[in-house]
Structures are given as structure tokens and as C-alpha cells.
Amino acid sequence: MISIQFLVTAFVVVIAPGTGVLYTLAISLGQGRRAALWAALGCTFGIVPHLAAATLGLAAVLHTSAVLFTLVKWAGVAYLLWLAWQSLGAGGALSVSAEKRAEPGARIARRGALINILNPKLSVFFLALLPPFLSGNPATATLEMTFLGAIFMGLTFVVFVGYGLMAAAARDRLLGSAAVMRWLNRSFAALFAALAGRLALERAG
């Protein structure tokens, strides 16, 4: 069940830059190592509903229900645009500044979780990713899906922590210039807006 092929596939998927990685980098640059851990934890737990949906077969319902898919999708688009705005404002939650803020960890984790929860494509993605690596025994399929999902979550947390710690370590070097901070904030805002645009174009089918 756990094969080199699955581990390599999962690692390639996790390490590819996406919305969760972008959020973790922004938070880590703005708030440091502690925030990086909370961001990674939140993004990881945001995967749970999608893995549960794939395991229970609910992902197929989401995949075929245009109305449900569209509702979740537009909620995700609105949330990503809000994150883009939070990157631009001087007091925004994701703005990078020389002054190091210390937000409650639960708030950082909650934002990270919502990024994944409000992405309807993740359920369909796991429905496609996990079954090829199952043993083929229907009696153990649910247990195997859960186990593979837990491995995927573990990899997600480790990789995201790595991204976050690297960003936190680079913080002091990058934040010595007001011009660099403005560039970072605008870049994060543009990337979140671009990801919102990409999500808006997704279709249930």
C-alpha cells in the first residue's frame, strides 16, 4: 500500500508552490518562525475535510453537483481576494513589515485551514490521487485511504514547515529596505489575486 511511487507522487504534489505555500511564506516573512509552524498546521488540517470527502465518496457528489461546487468555489475566490487585500494594507494580516507582529496561533492556523477548505478541487483531486495506490481489497479500502491520507498530511506539514522556516530565516535580510517590503506585499497580493482568478475558472466537470 505504501510504495515509493506513492511517496514520490505525494512529495511532488506537496512541494509544488500553491496557495498554502504562498500563505505560509507570507506569514513567515511577516511574523517569524512561530507563525510558520501555525500556518503549516492550519494548511495541513484544511486538507482533512477533502480527504474525508474522498474516503466517504462525497467528493463524487461535489464533482457532479454544479451548484454545490460553484458555491464553494466562489467562497474560495472571495477569500483569496480578501487575502490579497490583507497583503496590501499596512495593518493587514499578511502584510510584510519591519515590525514583527505576534498574532494568536489559532487565528493564523484558521486562515490557513480555510484556504484549503474553500478549494472544491481538492476533494476531486484526492478522489483521483489515492485509489490507484490501494490494494484492491474493498474490505480495507476505507482504512487504506485514511492511512494514505494521513501520510499525505504528514508530508504536507513537514514541507510547509520547511518553507516557513526558510522564509523566517530570510526575514531580517529581506526587510531592511522599505522598497523590498513594498515589492513583497505587492507580489503576494498579485499572486493571491491570480490564484483567485484561476479558481474562478475551475469547473465541476
C-alpha positions as CSV (number, residue, x, y, z in Angstrom):
1,M,0.0,0.0,0.0
2,I,2.8,2.5,0.9
3,S,5.0,2.4,-2.1
4,I,7.9,4.5,-3.3
5,Q,5.7,5.6,-6.1
6,F,3.1,7.0,-3.7
7,L,5.7,8.8,-1.6
8,V,7.3,10.4,-4.6
9,T,3.9,11.4,-6.1
10,A,2.7,12.9,-2.8
11,F,6.0,14.7,-2.2
12,V,5.9,16.2,-5.7
13,V,2.3,17.4,-5.2
14,V,3.1,18.9,-1.7
15,I,6.3,20.7,-2.7
16,A,4.7,22.4,-5.7
17,P,4.1,26.0,-4.9
18,G,0.4,26.7,-4.3
19,T,-1.9,28.8,-2.2
20,G,-1.0,27.1,1.0
21,V,2.7,27.6,0.4
22,L,2.2,31.2,-0.5
23,Y,0.2,31.8,2.7
24,T,2.9,30.1,4.8
25,L,5.7,32.2,3.1
26,A,3.8,35.5,3.7
27,I,3.0,34.7,7.3
28,S,6.6,33.5,8.0
29,L,8.2,36.6,6.4
30,G,5.8,38.9,8.4
31,Q,5.8,37.1,11.7
32,G,8.6,34.7,12.0
33,R,9.2,31.0,13.0
34,R,6.4,30.6,15.4
35,A,3.9,31.8,12.9
36,A,5.4,29.5,10.3
37,L,4.5,26.4,12.4
38,W,0.9,27.6,13.0
39,A,0.4,28.3,9.3
40,A,1.7,24.9,8.3
41,L,-0.5,23.3,10.9
42,G,-3.6,25.1,9.6
43,C,-2.9,24.4,6.0
44,T,-2.5,20.7,6.9
45,F,-5.7,20.4,8.8
46,G,-7.5,22.2,6.0
47,I,-6.9,19.0,4.0
48,V,-9.0,16.8,6.4
49,P,-12.5,17.6,5.0
50,H,-11.3,16.8,1.5
51,L,-9.7,13.6,2.4
52,A,-12.8,12.6,4.4
53,A,-15.0,13.5,1.3
54,A,-12.8,11.4,-0.9
55,T,-12.9,8.5,1.5
56,L,-16.6,8.6,2.0
57,G,-17.4,9.2,-1.7
58,L,-18.7,12.7,-1.1
59,A,-16.1,14.1,-3.5
60,A,-18.1,12.5,-6.3
61,V,-21.2,14.3,-5.2
62,L,-19.3,17.6,-5.2
63,H,-17.8,16.8,-8.6
64,T,-21.2,16.2,-10.2
65,S,-23.2,18.9,-8.3
66,A,-22.6,22.2,-10.2
67,V,-24.5,24.2,-7.7
68,L,-22.5,23.0,-4.6
69,F,-19.2,23.2,-6.5
70,T,-19.9,26.7,-7.5
71,L,-20.9,27.9,-4.0
72,V,-17.7,26.5,-2.5
73,K,-15.7,27.8,-5.4
74,W,-16.9,31.4,-5.2
75,A,-16.5,31.4,-1.4
76,G,-12.9,30.4,-2.1
77,V,-12.4,33.1,-4.7
78,A,-13.7,35.8,-2.3
79,Y,-11.4,34.5,0.5
80,L,-8.3,34.6,-1.8
81,L,-9.2,38.2,-2.8
82,W,-9.5,39.1,0.8
83,L,-6.1,37.6,1.5
84,A,-4.7,39.7,-1.4
85,W,-6.2,42.8,0.2
86,Q,-4.6,41.8,3.6
87,S,-1.2,41.7,1.9
88,L,-1.5,45.3,0.7
89,G,-2.8,47.2,3.7
90,A,-0.2,48.4,6.2
91,G,-2.0,46.7,9.0
92,G,-3.2,43.7,7.0
93,A,-2.8,40.3,8.4
94,L,-0.4,39.2,5.6
95,S,1.5,42.4,5.1
96,V,5.2,42.2,5.5
97,S,6.7,44.9,7.6
98,A,9.9,45.5,9.6
99,E,7.8,45.5,12.8
100,K,7.3,41.9,13.9
101,R,3.7,41.2,14.9
102,A,2.6,38.3,17.1
103,E,-0.9,37.1,16.2
104,P,-2.6,34.3,18.1
105,G,-1.6,31.0,16.6
106,A,-5.1,29.8,16.3
107,R,-6.0,32.7,14.1
108,I,-3.1,32.0,11.8
109,A,-4.0,28.3,11.6
110,R,-7.6,29.1,11.0
111,R,-6.8,31.3,7.9
112,G,-4.5,28.5,6.6
113,A,-7.2,25.9,7.0
114,L,-9.8,28.0,5.2
115,I,-7.5,28.3,2.2
116,N,-7.8,24.6,1.6
117,I,-11.3,24.0,2.9
118,L,-12.7,26.5,0.4
119,N,-10.9,24.9,-2.6
120,P,-13.5,22.4,-4.0
121,K,-11.0,20.9,-6.4
122,L,-9.1,19.3,-3.6
123,S,-11.8,16.7,-2.9
124,V,-11.8,15.7,-6.5
125,F,-8.0,15.7,-6.5
126,F,-7.8,13.2,-3.6
127,L,-10.5,11.0,-5.2
128,A,-8.2,10.7,-8.2
129,L,-4.9,10.5,-6.3
130,L,-5.4,7.8,-3.7
131,P,-7.4,4.9,-5.3
132,P,-4.6,3.9,-7.7
133,F,-2.4,3.1,-4.6
134,L,-4.9,0.9,-2.8
135,S,-4.5,-2.8,-2.5
136,G,-7.8,-3.5,-4.4
137,N,-9.5,-5.2,-1.4
138,P,-12.9,-3.5,-0.9
139,A,-13.0,-4.5,2.8
140,T,-9.9,-2.4,3.6
141,A,-10.3,0.4,1.1
142,T,-11.6,3.0,3.7
143,L,-8.8,2.2,6.1
144,E,-6.2,2.3,3.4
145,M,-7.5,5.7,2.1
146,T,-7.4,7.1,5.6
147,F,-3.8,5.8,6.1
148,L,-2.6,7.2,2.8
149,G,-4.3,10.5,3.6
150,A,-2.5,10.7,6.9
151,I,0.8,10.1,5.2
152,F,0.0,12.9,2.8
153,M,-0.9,15.2,5.6
154,G,2.3,14.4,7.4
155,L,4.3,15.2,4.3
156,T,2.4,18.5,3.9
157,F,3.2,19.6,7.4
158,V,6.9,18.8,7.1
159,V,7.3,20.5,3.7
160,F,5.3,23.6,4.7
161,V,7.3,23.9,8.0
162,G,10.4,23.8,5.8
163,Y,9.1,26.5,3.5
164,G,8.1,28.6,6.5
165,L,11.4,28.3,8.4
166,M,13.4,29.2,5.3
167,A,11.2,32.3,4.9
168,A,11.5,33.2,8.6
169,A,15.3,32.9,8.4
170,A,15.4,35.2,5.4
171,R,13.2,37.8,7.1
172,D,16.0,40.0,8.6
173,R,17.9,40.1,5.3
174,L,14.8,41.0,3.2
175,L,13.2,43.5,5.4
176,G,16.0,46.0,5.7
177,S,14.6,48.1,2.8
178,A,11.2,49.8,2.6
179,A,11.3,49.2,-1.2
180,V,11.8,45.4,-0.7
181,M,8.8,45.3,1.7
182,R,6.6,47.2,-0.8
183,W,7.6,44.8,-3.5
184,L,6.9,41.7,-1.4
185,N,3.5,42.9,-0.3
186,R,2.5,43.8,-3.9
187,S,3.9,40.5,-5.1
188,F,1.9,38.5,-2.5
189,A,-1.3,40.4,-3.3
190,A,-0.9,39.9,-7.1
191,L,-0.2,36.1,-6.6
192,F,-3.3,35.7,-4.3
193,A,-5.4,37.6,-6.8
194,A,-4.0,35.4,-9.7
195,L,-4.9,32.3,-7.7
196,A,-8.4,33.6,-7.1
197,G,-8.7,34.1,-10.9
198,R,-7.6,30.6,-11.6
199,L,-10.0,29.2,-9.1
200,A,-12.8,31.2,-10.6
201,L,-12.2,29.5,-13.9
202,E,-12.5,26.0,-12.5
203,R,-15.4,23.8,-13.5
204,A,-17.1,21.0,-11.6
205,G,-16.7,18.6,-14.5
